[in-house]
């Protein structure tokens, strides 16, 4: 039997499709429990609870305010359209609820700063829903990138390439919230490039690039929302690194991440959502050269497998809940790591938009 006094009690604001996945993650995480869900109508929330098999103990509300007023809720998950994040995250923080918000965290850094100011002043934890960062594969690769000049280090990174693409249906392109400027005005830049920008920053130890440039092959819909975009990021010191990013609602599914260092390279083809829930792999290559006459390579990539007991979204909930429990039960201070990661990602998103507005000229950070 789970000890409810030791678990973090979640409320969910909204019944978006991604909320089904995170509700399951809350159920799987050993230190979390779902206790409330709300929609704008109680009927929709009841239907959502029934369709997902929530236990009878989960309270069902017909307004988001009721979750924030519930004294039995420690933290809220906010899967609402991005345009609503600032309102409800700030209100949640004001009610001393910890905030796990779906990505992108906000429409721009000014909105995100309002959220971060609210969580800081109220002493609550903030995290965005970038699930892949919590997979043990990510930590494994980080060791390969960040232990300088060790036998298992790929060396200083010189080039990063990432993609996040999906072939959206005509129905998606016509009516999904991610193509509606009043709901998720960032389009593919927020929904997909958030991951690739975040991965590039992660690979560089969250050092901001010196310039951000949107390339001129972008596509917008009739409402001006980005459907496809390519971006370059440039770092200068301590070693020059170029990152290229392509994100689109108009291409076949891809989730590539490649990092090339001076001594080796790493390649993932499923970095955002692993092919399998219980394990993930990546290709690792050291000391690659061409053989005589350049008719082949001297080595093949090593396929490295990493097993995980919980899916990455449950690991995200588990880490968030660990931080929340430390604040609630032990008087710990909220971790600044996750707000800082979100803010740096948002800064680069803003720079991409600025580059687009300037006719695809480089923007300095």
TIKENU-832587 format. One record per residue (C-alpha): y, z, x negated; chain; residue number from 1. Coordinates in nm, 3 decimals. Example, Ala and Ser with C-alpha at 12.3 -4.5 7.8 and 13.67 -1.06 7.14 Angstrom:
2
yy,zz,xx,mol,seq
-0.450,0.780,-1.230,A,1
-0.106,0.714,-1.367,A,2
% end
This chain:
365
yy,zz,xx,mol,seq
0.000,0.000,0.000,A,1
0.344,-0.099,-0.136,A,2
0.583,0.193,-0.180,A,3
0.889,0.081,0.017,A,4
1.110,0.330,-0.165,A,5
1.041,0.149,-0.494,A,6
1.083,-0.207,-0.370,A,7
1.404,-0.401,-0.323,A,8
1.461,-0.484,0.043,A,9
1.583,-0.838,0.108,A,10
1.770,-0.999,0.392,A,11
1.797,-1.378,0.421,A,12
2.116,-1.538,0.552,A,13
2.011,-1.865,0.712,A,14
1.697,-2.061,0.782,A,15
1.731,-2.354,0.542,A,16
1.412,-2.517,0.420,A,17
1.448,-2.361,0.073,A,18
1.451,-2.018,0.245,A,19
1.082,-2.070,0.332,A,20
0.999,-2.096,-0.038,A,21
1.205,-1.791,-0.136,A,22
1.069,-1.585,0.155,A,23
0.720,-1.657,0.022,A,24
0.841,-1.560,-0.327,A,25
0.973,-1.229,-0.194,A,26
0.630,-1.164,-0.041,A,27
0.457,-1.243,-0.372,A,28
0.689,-1.041,-0.598,A,29
0.542,-0.692,-0.650,A,30
0.879,-0.517,-0.640,A,31
1.037,-0.689,-0.338,A,32
0.994,-0.698,0.038,A,33
1.154,-0.902,0.315,A,34
1.304,-0.683,0.584,A,35
1.558,-0.902,0.768,A,36
1.640,-1.264,0.844,A,37
1.933,-1.412,1.033,A,38
2.052,-1.741,1.173,A,39
2.354,-1.834,1.379,A,40
2.132,-1.792,1.685,A,41
1.864,-1.531,1.734,A,42
1.634,-1.794,1.886,A,43
1.641,-2.002,1.567,A,44
1.580,-1.693,1.352,A,45
1.288,-1.589,1.573,A,46
1.139,-1.938,1.549,A,47
1.182,-1.934,1.170,A,48
1.011,-1.593,1.146,A,49
0.721,-1.706,1.365,A,50
0.671,-2.037,1.182,A,51
0.655,-1.856,0.848,A,52
0.431,-1.573,0.963,A,53
0.673,-1.292,0.889,A,54
0.536,-0.945,0.972,A,55
0.668,-0.768,1.281,A,56
0.856,-0.525,1.055,A,57
1.104,-0.800,0.959,A,58
1.419,-0.757,1.167,A,59
1.549,-1.077,1.324,A,60
1.922,-1.121,1.382,A,61
2.141,-1.376,1.555,A,62
2.430,-1.346,1.309,A,63
2.469,-1.310,0.935,A,64
2.701,-1.012,0.980,A,65
2.415,-0.808,1.126,A,66
2.217,-0.843,0.802,A,67
2.519,-0.726,0.602,A,68
2.558,-0.428,0.834,A,69
2.189,-0.331,0.806,A,70
2.160,-0.015,0.590,A,71
1.798,-0.104,0.517,A,72
1.896,-0.417,0.322,A,73
1.957,-0.383,-0.052,A,74
2.006,-0.750,-0.139,A,75
2.067,-1.081,0.034,A,76
1.945,-1.428,-0.044,A,77
2.204,-1.691,0.052,A,78
2.057,-2.039,0.109,A,79
2.357,-2.159,0.311,A,80
2.549,-2.482,0.239,A,81
2.755,-2.450,-0.080,A,82
3.083,-2.455,0.114,A,83
2.982,-2.123,0.275,A,84
2.873,-1.942,-0.043,A,85
3.207,-1.790,-0.131,A,86
3.263,-1.645,0.217,A,87
2.924,-1.483,0.260,A,88
2.864,-1.381,-0.101,A,89
3.202,-1.204,-0.112,A,90
3.132,-1.034,0.221,A,91
2.785,-0.928,0.104,A,92
2.921,-0.780,-0.217,A,93
3.185,-0.596,-0.015,A,94
2.901,-0.432,0.179,A,95
2.733,-0.336,-0.150,A,96
2.456,-0.591,-0.109,A,97
2.325,-0.758,-0.424,A,98
2.355,-1.136,-0.413,A,99
2.094,-1.401,-0.493,A,100
2.264,-1.730,-0.408,A,101
2.113,-2.076,-0.394,A,102
2.238,-2.330,-0.647,A,103
2.492,-2.476,-0.692,A,104
2.660,-2.138,-0.692,A,105
2.993,-2.266,-0.559,A,106
3.198,-2.581,-0.511,A,107
3.412,-2.506,-0.817,A,108
3.478,-2.234,-1.072,A,109
3.772,-2.092,-0.873,A,110
3.536,-2.018,-0.583,A,111
3.271,-1.882,-0.816,A,112
3.526,-1.653,-0.980,A,113
3.604,-1.507,-0.637,A,114
3.234,-1.432,-0.593,A,115
3.197,-1.286,-0.942,A,116
3.508,-1.071,-0.899,A,117
3.362,-0.931,-0.575,A,118
3.021,-0.851,-0.724,A,119
3.179,-0.693,-1.032,A,120
3.421,-0.474,-0.837,A,121
3.140,-0.357,-0.609,A,122
2.886,-0.297,-0.886,A,123
2.620,-0.532,-0.747,A,124
2.395,-0.786,-0.918,A,125
2.451,-1.163,-0.897,A,126
2.207,-1.443,-0.977,A,127
2.181,-1.807,-0.877,A,128
1.853,-1.967,-0.773,A,129
1.770,-2.166,-1.089,A,130
1.400,-2.084,-1.070,A,131
1.282,-2.274,-1.378,A,132
1.466,-2.035,-1.608,A,133
1.219,-1.761,-1.509,A,134
0.899,-1.953,-1.588,A,135
0.720,-1.822,-1.902,A,136
0.711,-2.179,-2.033,A,137
1.090,-2.165,-2.061,A,138
1.078,-1.855,-2.281,A,139
0.801,-2.012,-2.490,A,140
1.010,-2.323,-2.558,A,141
1.321,-2.117,-2.624,A,142
1.137,-1.951,-2.910,A,143
1.066,-2.293,-3.061,A,144
1.432,-2.384,-3.039,A,145
1.595,-2.059,-3.137,A,146
1.402,-1.908,-3.429,A,147
1.586,-2.068,-3.720,A,148
1.381,-2.248,-3.982,A,149
1.055,-2.074,-3.888,A,150
0.726,-2.261,-3.912,A,151
0.729,-2.314,-3.535,A,152
1.095,-2.414,-3.496,A,153
1.193,-2.771,-3.412,A,154
1.512,-2.717,-3.611,A,155
1.875,-2.757,-3.508,A,156
1.887,-2.965,-3.190,A,157
2.064,-3.299,-3.225,A,158
1.981,-3.472,-2.897,A,159
1.898,-3.361,-2.541,A,160
1.802,-3.587,-2.253,A,161
1.737,-3.474,-1.898,A,162
1.689,-3.629,-1.557,A,163
1.657,-3.503,-1.202,A,164
1.604,-3.783,-0.954,A,165
1.452,-3.829,-0.610,A,166
1.412,-4.128,-0.380,A,167
1.591,-4.001,-0.071,A,168
1.491,-4.132,0.270,A,169
1.740,-4.318,0.492,A,170
1.746,-4.008,0.714,A,171
1.841,-3.789,0.416,A,172
2.118,-4.025,0.309,A,173
2.253,-4.034,0.663,A,174
2.240,-3.673,0.770,A,175
2.128,-3.420,0.504,A,176
2.380,-3.146,0.428,A,177
2.374,-3.254,0.062,A,178
2.555,-3.578,0.150,A,179
2.812,-3.417,0.382,A,180
3.148,-3.346,0.212,A,181
3.227,-3.053,0.444,A,182
2.893,-2.881,0.364,A,183
2.774,-2.967,0.012,A,184
3.053,-3.179,-0.128,A,185
2.908,-3.188,-0.480,A,186
2.616,-3.406,-0.369,A,187
2.373,-3.496,-0.648,A,188
2.606,-3.332,-0.901,A,189
2.546,-2.992,-0.743,A,190
2.195,-3.033,-0.608,A,191
2.036,-3.205,-0.910,A,192
2.272,-3.207,-1.209,A,193
2.307,-2.827,-1.186,A,194
1.958,-2.810,-1.335,A,195
2.019,-3.067,-1.609,A,196
2.355,-2.923,-1.709,A,197
2.197,-2.578,-1.710,A,198
1.906,-2.701,-1.924,A,199
2.143,-2.858,-2.178,A,200
2.346,-2.536,-2.202,A,201
2.024,-2.333,-2.229,A,202
1.901,-2.553,-2.516,A,203
2.230,-2.486,-2.697,A,204
2.220,-2.110,-2.642,A,205
2.491,-2.140,-2.373,A,206
2.750,-2.268,-2.616,A,207
2.989,-2.484,-2.414,A,208
3.025,-2.850,-2.520,A,209
3.356,-2.967,-2.661,A,210
3.373,-3.271,-2.431,A,211
3.219,-3.374,-2.099,A,212
3.222,-3.737,-1.990,A,213
3.108,-3.896,-1.665,A,214
2.983,-4.249,-1.725,A,215
3.103,-4.532,-1.499,A,216
2.765,-4.603,-1.334,A,217
2.814,-4.340,-1.063,A,218
2.753,-4.408,-0.693,A,219
2.924,-4.241,-0.398,A,220
2.852,-4.269,-0.028,A,221
3.114,-4.375,0.228,A,222
3.231,-4.014,0.256,A,223
3.289,-3.991,-0.120,A,224
2.989,-3.768,-0.202,A,225
2.811,-3.840,-0.532,A,226
2.467,-3.995,-0.483,A,227
2.398,-4.088,-0.847,A,228
2.566,-3.998,-1.175,A,229
2.519,-4.011,-1.551,A,230
2.695,-3.767,-1.783,A,231
2.724,-3.704,-2.155,A,232
2.797,-3.369,-2.318,A,233
2.900,-3.336,-2.682,A,234
2.882,-3.032,-2.910,A,235
3.044,-3.036,-3.253,A,236
2.975,-2.706,-3.433,A,237
2.765,-2.564,-3.589,A,238
2.573,-2.892,-3.561,A,239
2.664,-3.200,-3.360,A,240
2.453,-3.244,-3.048,A,241
2.467,-3.506,-2.774,A,242
2.316,-3.451,-2.428,A,243
2.265,-3.729,-2.176,A,244
2.202,-3.647,-1.811,A,245
2.107,-3.874,-1.523,A,246
2.078,-3.744,-1.167,A,247
2.030,-3.946,-0.852,A,248
1.920,-3.946,-0.490,A,249
1.838,-4.316,-0.534,A,250
1.554,-4.320,-0.791,A,251
1.187,-4.224,-0.803,A,252
1.114,-3.856,-0.866,A,253
1.169,-3.738,-1.224,A,254
1.236,-3.402,-1.389,A,255
1.242,-3.486,-1.759,A,256
1.376,-3.268,-2.038,A,257
1.352,-3.381,-2.400,A,258
1.500,-3.197,-2.699,A,259
1.498,-3.347,-3.046,A,260
1.561,-3.128,-3.349,A,261
1.568,-3.204,-3.718,A,262
1.203,-3.100,-3.764,A,263
1.039,-3.161,-3.428,A,264
1.077,-3.240,-3.060,A,265
0.983,-3.098,-2.721,A,266
0.930,-3.298,-2.403,A,267
0.874,-3.177,-2.046,A,268
0.821,-3.408,-1.752,A,269
0.838,-3.139,-1.482,A,270
1.092,-2.888,-1.609,A,271
1.244,-2.798,-1.269,A,272
0.925,-2.774,-1.062,A,273
0.600,-2.764,-1.264,A,274
0.321,-2.997,-1.158,A,275
0.107,-2.692,-1.085,A,276
0.204,-2.349,-0.958,A,277
-0.016,-2.143,-1.191,A,278
0.034,-2.321,-1.524,A,279
0.272,-2.557,-1.699,A,280
0.267,-2.761,-2.015,A,281
0.493,-2.941,-2.257,A,282
0.454,-3.184,-2.546,A,283
0.539,-3.052,-2.893,A,284
0.568,-3.276,-3.199,A,285
0.628,-3.174,-3.561,A,286
0.664,-3.397,-3.866,A,287
0.622,-3.729,-3.687,A,288
0.640,-4.041,-3.906,A,289
0.527,-4.400,-3.877,A,290
0.215,-4.503,-4.066,A,291
0.203,-4.795,-4.307,A,292
0.333,-5.123,-4.158,A,293
0.478,-4.919,-3.871,A,294
0.176,-4.988,-3.653,A,295
0.138,-4.634,-3.527,A,296
0.230,-4.268,-3.574,A,297
0.085,-4.016,-3.816,A,298
0.058,-3.747,-3.542,A,299
0.020,-3.723,-3.167,A,300
0.217,-3.471,-2.958,A,301
0.039,-3.140,-2.906,A,302
0.010,-3.050,-2.538,A,303
0.093,-2.679,-2.508,A,304
-0.021,-2.498,-2.191,A,305
0.144,-2.184,-2.054,A,306
-0.029,-1.986,-1.778,A,307
0.167,-1.781,-1.526,A,308
0.025,-1.529,-1.278,A,309
0.313,-1.568,-1.033,A,310
0.501,-1.886,-0.939,A,311
0.843,-1.921,-1.098,A,312
1.032,-1.844,-0.777,A,313
0.842,-1.513,-0.745,A,314
0.921,-1.437,-1.110,A,315
1.289,-1.501,-1.030,A,316
1.274,-1.258,-0.737,A,317
1.087,-1.007,-0.953,A,318
1.353,-1.018,-1.228,A,319
1.639,-0.998,-0.979,A,320
1.468,-0.704,-0.806,A,321
1.410,-0.530,-1.139,A,322
1.783,-0.545,-1.209,A,323
1.873,-0.431,-0.857,A,324
1.630,-0.137,-0.872,A,325
1.780,-0.031,-1.204,A,326
2.125,-0.021,-1.046,A,327
2.007,0.148,-0.726,A,328
1.766,0.400,-0.872,A,329
1.877,0.462,-1.231,A,330
2.252,0.406,-1.230,A,331
2.227,0.099,-1.453,A,332
2.510,-0.151,-1.475,A,333
2.461,-0.501,-1.334,A,334
2.345,-0.755,-1.591,A,335
2.623,-0.992,-1.698,A,336
2.374,-1.251,-1.829,A,337
2.317,-1.433,-1.500,A,338
2.680,-1.448,-1.383,A,339
2.778,-1.587,-1.724,A,340
2.508,-1.857,-1.707,A,341
2.624,-1.962,-1.360,A,342
2.989,-1.969,-1.462,A,343
2.930,-2.186,-1.769,A,344
2.723,-2.427,-1.562,A,345
3.000,-2.439,-1.301,A,346
3.263,-2.505,-1.570,A,347
3.070,-2.813,-1.681,A,348
3.026,-2.929,-1.319,A,349
3.403,-2.902,-1.276,A,350
3.459,-3.098,-1.596,A,351
3.233,-3.379,-1.468,A,352
3.439,-3.401,-1.150,A,353
3.759,-3.403,-1.353,A,354
3.623,-3.681,-1.573,A,355
3.543,-3.884,-1.261,A,356
3.896,-3.828,-1.130,A,357
4.038,-3.949,-1.465,A,358
3.842,-4.273,-1.453,A,359
3.548,-4.148,-1.663,A,360
3.757,-4.028,-1.955,A,361
3.632,-3.738,-2.173,A,362
3.736,-3.389,-2.063,A,363
3.773,-3.114,-2.322,A,364
3.640,-2.764,-2.265,A,365
% end
